[in-house]
Amino acid sequence: MPSGSLTAVADLLGKSDADVKDLFNGGTENPTEDGSTLLGRSYTTSLDGTPVTLEPVYAEDQTVSSVSASFTDKTPEEVKSIMTAVFGEPRVADETQAMDSKTLTWTKD
């Protein structure tokens, strides 16, 4: 998988499945249960030298509407620091905690 920059992740928004798939050499498809619709893909790559799993989610028109990034070797505090340094403070913070997890969301204008 290619390496890239965390700031390049925001550039995936609005891109077609074909464009994103080509950037990351295919990835793993995430279809609906009946296989009729592609919901997104999963890619294991490196961003700014940090291992990460990217999971673009597609809108009905099969363009990227959001991207989840899972950092495999960082603590939650380190991830928040990285994301905030690149994208600023999260606009929406879901403070509800379930099973020791908290969701922070950064929104691109």
C-alpha positions as CSV (number, residue, x, y, z in Angstrom):
1,M,0.0,0.0,0.0
2,P,1.3,3.5,-0.7
3,S,2.3,5.8,2.1
4,G,0.8,9.3,2.3
5,S,0.1,12.3,4.4
6,L,-2.8,12.6,6.8
7,T,-3.8,15.8,5.1
8,A,-4.3,13.8,1.9
9,V,-7.0,11.8,3.6
10,A,-9.4,14.8,3.5
11,D,-8.8,14.9,-0.3
12,L,-10.5,11.5,-0.6
13,L,-13.9,13.1,0.2
14,G,-16.0,13.4,-2.9
15,K,-13.8,11.0,-5.0
16,S,-15.3,8.0,-6.8
17,D,-14.8,4.4,-5.7
18,A,-12.7,3.9,-8.9
19,D,-10.4,6.8,-8.1
20,V,-9.9,5.7,-4.5
21,K,-9.5,2.1,-5.3
22,D,-6.8,2.9,-7.8
23,L,-4.9,5.0,-5.2
24,F,-4.7,2.1,-2.8
25,N,-4.5,-0.9,-5.1
26,G,-8.0,-2.2,-4.6
27,G,-8.4,-2.6,-0.8
28,T,-11.0,-4.8,0.8
29,E,-14.6,-4.3,-0.3
30,N,-17.4,-3.6,2.3
31,P,-20.7,-4.5,0.5
32,T,-24.2,-4.6,1.9
33,E,-25.3,-7.9,3.3
34,D,-26.9,-8.9,0.0
35,G,-23.9,-7.7,-2.0
36,S,-25.9,-5.3,-4.1
37,T,-24.2,-2.1,-3.0
38,L,-20.7,-1.2,-2.1
39,L,-20.7,0.7,1.2
40,G,-16.9,1.4,1.2
41,R,-13.5,-0.3,1.3
42,S,-10.8,-0.8,3.8
43,Y,-7.1,-0.1,3.2
44,T,-4.0,-0.8,5.3
45,T,-1.4,1.9,4.7
46,S,0.9,4.4,6.3
47,L,0.3,8.1,6.9
48,D,3.2,10.3,7.8
49,G,5.1,7.1,8.7
50,T,2.3,5.8,11.0
51,P,0.5,2.5,10.3
52,V,-3.2,3.1,9.8
53,T,-6.3,1.5,8.4
54,L,-8.5,3.8,6.3
55,E,-12.1,3.0,5.8
56,P,-13.8,5.3,3.3
57,V,-17.6,5.2,3.4
58,Y,-19.6,5.9,0.2
59,A,-22.7,7.9,-0.4
60,E,-25.5,6.6,-2.7
61,D,-23.6,7.9,-5.7
62,Q,-20.5,5.8,-4.8
63,T,-18.4,8.8,-3.9
64,V,-16.5,9.1,-0.5
65,S,-18.7,10.8,2.1
66,S,-16.5,10.1,5.1
67,V,-13.3,8.4,6.1
68,S,-12.5,6.6,9.3
69,A,-8.8,6.2,10.3
70,S,-7.7,3.6,12.8
71,F,-4.2,4.0,14.1
72,T,-2.8,0.7,15.1
73,D,0.1,1.7,17.3
74,K,-1.0,4.9,18.9
75,T,-2.8,5.7,22.1
76,P,-6.1,7.6,21.9
77,E,-4.4,10.6,23.3
78,E,-1.7,10.4,20.6
79,V,-4.3,10.1,17.9
80,K,-6.3,13.1,19.1
81,S,-3.1,15.1,19.2
82,I,-2.1,14.1,15.7
83,M,-5.6,14.8,14.3
84,T,-5.9,18.1,16.1
85,A,-2.5,19.2,14.9
86,V,-3.5,18.6,11.3
87,F,-7.3,19.4,11.3
88,G,-7.8,21.6,14.3
89,E,-10.2,20.9,17.2
90,P,-12.9,18.4,16.5
91,R,-16.3,20.0,15.7
92,V,-18.4,17.2,17.1
93,A,-17.3,15.2,20.1
94,D,-19.5,12.3,21.1
95,E,-18.8,12.1,24.8
96,T,-20.9,9.0,25.3
97,Q,-18.6,6.2,26.2
98,A,-19.5,2.6,25.5
99,M,-17.1,-0.3,26.1
100,D,-14.2,2.1,26.9
101,S,-14.5,4.0,23.6
102,K,-15.1,7.7,22.8
103,T,-15.8,9.1,19.3
104,L,-14.3,12.4,18.1
105,T,-15.2,13.7,14.7
106,W,-13.3,16.1,12.5
107,T,-15.4,17.8,9.8
108,K,-14.1,19.2,6.5
109,D,-15.8,22.4,5.3
